[in-house]
Amino acid sequence: MPKTADFVTIDAFARPAGGNLRWRRRARAALATTPPGLRAATVNHANNLTHALLPRVPAGNALVMAWDCADAAADAWRGPLRGLLDGTDRFSMDGEVARARFEEPGDTWYGWTPTGESAVPIEPGEPMVAVVHGVLHPRHLLGFVRNNMHAASRAAHHPGHRGSVDISSHLPFEHTSISLWKTLKMAQDYAYAPGGHAMAMAHARKAKTHRTGVYLQVRPVASTGALGIDTVAFPDLPPAYRG
């Protein structure tokens, strides 16, 4: 396991030039050059079911990558990844994994074992990004979708919600959410207060609906754009560099 916390870059957007399939092929080709310092990467479909009841059609795209450090990511955006993010409504964020938790020992994100090693914990009043990666047992798919509707409705109206997206590189059983929060404390209020999300989480653990579960707290350090809502996610942060 790396001895330093993962530095992560998260990008989500719609309607790339040439269409979604061509963009995903371009992204995979760029990643196949193995940029120095890249620890892990996933090329994903993206949608709005973390905060809406109906999916966006067509779906968008998302690229999530983990790096040794910010400099390695910046070098890649100046090099093999330059010009890759040509879609509309783009949201980009840089952050540091501050905490990683796994539902069961040995769980990974398709081979990536995220780490917050040596990172300073996020304080209750700091902005926080929650990343929840899960792969369902097929028999639980319909129940998960039903429970997610209640959780999404509550997120959309929570005062701490700064935007969110659900992504998947392996449909239909992978469900990974990225949600942005004004503070860690407000994110915890959403997650654990009585209501849709808390009920869905309790059911998932009791019924063991997932065969993999990875949970991350990420400290955002740079951000550009909005993620599924009409206001910029983190206006007080510097813009995320993308070449």
ABEGO torsion letter per residue (X at the ends): XBABBBBBBBBBBBGBBGEAAAAAAAAAAAAAAGBBGBABBBBBBBBAAAABABBBOBBBBBBBBBBABAAAAAAAAABAABGABABBGBBBBBBBBABBBBABBGBBBGGBBBBABGBBBBBAABBBBBBBBBBBBAAAAAAAAAAAAAAAAAAAABAABAEBBBBBABOAABBBBBBBBABAAAAAAAAABBEAAAAAAAAAAAAGABABBBBBBBBBABBBEBBGBABBABAABBBBBAX
